[in-house]
Amino acid sequence: MWLFRAILAVAILSAIALPAQSDTPSADPKSQFFAGNVTELSDTKVTVARTALGRNTVTKSFIVNAETKIDGNLRLKAKVTVRYTSSDDGDVAVEIIVRK
């Protein structure tokens, strides 16, 4: 019986010691990735398309700004991987990596 009480006491104390989790999202949004071929390109926007399972084409557009890092020669039909974050204005490209 004393073992049960000791285990119960440890469980209660550890539950009290755990920090409370808040329901508010963090201020720093997590980066996401999207890979495919460039279908549209301008100074402020890049559109990338990929084919999922050989049937469905998924297309995403990304905002390109002064903070966007571009690795390689970005051009139409280039294979790219885009690291982006979501904002109220849309998906903002953080980094665009041109693959060979």
N, C-alpha and C positions, 0 to 999 in steps of 0.2 A: 504494500500500500504506500510506503514511503517513496518507492521508486516512481509510482504513478504521480504523486504530488510533486516530486522533483521535476519530472518531465513537463508536467502542466505548468509549473512555475517558470521554467526556462522558456516554454512556448509563449506564455503571456508576456514575459519581460522582453523577449525578442520582438514580439509584435508591437510593443510600445516603443521600442528603440528605433524601429524602421521609420524613415522619413515619409511624410505624407506626399503622395503624388498629386500634382495639380492637373486640372483638365485643360489648362491653357497651353496652346502650342508654343514651342520654343521660338525665340526671336530669330534664330538662324535657321532658315529652311534647308532641308536636306537636298543634296544634289541627286539628280536622276540622270539616266543615260538613255539615249536613243540612237540607233545605228541604221544606216541605209544609204541611198543615193540621193544626191542633190538634184532636185527637180526645178526649183526656182531660186534665184539669187539676186539680191539687191544690196545696197549699202546698209539698210536697216533691218533686213529680214532674210532668212534662209529657210527654205522648205525642203524637208527630207522625206522620202518615201521608202518603205520596205514592204516586201511581200511576206506574209505570215502563212506558213504551211503550204506555200505554192498556190494559194487561192486568193486570199484577202489582202488587198493593199492597204497599209496603214500609212497615213500622211500626217506629219506634224510640222507646224511653222514655229520658228523661233525668232525672237527679237535679237538683233545684233547691235551692240552699242560699243562705246569706247573701251569698256572694261573687258569685252570679249577677247579671249586669247585664241588666235588661229594658228595652228601648227600645220604647216604645209601650204600648198598652192590650192586654194579653194576655188573651184570652178564647177560648172554644170556637169552632171553625171559622175562626179567624183564620189567615191565611197568614203563616208565620214562616220565618226562617232561624236555625238554632241552631248556634253555634260551641261545640264541646265537646271534652273530652279524655277518654280512657279511663283508668279506674283499676280497682283490684281490686274496688271496690264496684259498679262499672258505669260508664256514660257520664255524666259530670258536665257540665251546661250551664255554660259560661263566660259566654256572652252569648246573649240571645234578641232578635232584631230582628223586630218586627211590621211586615209590609209592607202597604201600602194597596192 
